[in-house]
Every structure is written in structure tokens, then in C-alpha cells.
């Protein structure tokens, strides 16, 4: 006997049951128990999947924060040296500096 494992988001698996005594599957009480077990298993599988999805989303968020922090840090660390180089280059372009100072 195969029972679909259906959770709130749809089918998650199939449960196969093969008892030694096939006659036990004809009992309505046994079928109700199997259906209850199938519902519990489906709920457990769905909770596990949801927990994995939440963990993946958390990891993605942390990765994005780390990337943003790294880019911000690199940008900040490069900004000061670039400003110094730009200032020195613009000073060299001015005609008010003598040749020896410009060469230095």
C-alpha cells in the first residue's frame, strides 16, 4: 500500500507499507493509523525543508552583508591614497612650481 505524504505546500513524498499480514490493511482502524502517521511524517518533512530554506536565506543575507562590508572597506582604504595622488598630479600641472620641485 502506498500513501502520499501531503503537507500544506503539496506532496512531499510517498510512504510504502508492506505488512507481513496483508489482511491487516483491510481494517479501517489500521488505515486511519497509517493516514495519521503519513500526515505526521509529511509535516516533519515539510518542517525540515522550511528550516533548510530559512538557513539558506540566512546564509545568503550574511554573505551579502559581508560582501557589502568588504567593498565599503576597500573603497574607503583606496579613497585616501587616490586623493593624495590626484592632489599631487594637479599640483604638478600648475605652472607655479619650479622645475626642481616638480621633478622631486
CORQUIHU-V878173 format. One line per field, one symbol per residue. psi: psi as a letter, one per 20 degrees, with the letter a starting at -180 (. if undefined). burial: + if it has 24 or more other ideal C-beta (glycine too) atoms within 12 Angstrom, else -. Layout:
# CORQUIHU-V878173
psi: ???
burial: ???
This chain:
# CORQUIHU-V878173
psi: ppppopahjaphappppnqhohhhiiphgghgggggggggggggggggghggggggggggghgggggggghggggghhgghhhgggggghhhiqiiprhhggg.
burial: --+-+------+--+------------------+---+--++--+-----------------------------------------------------------
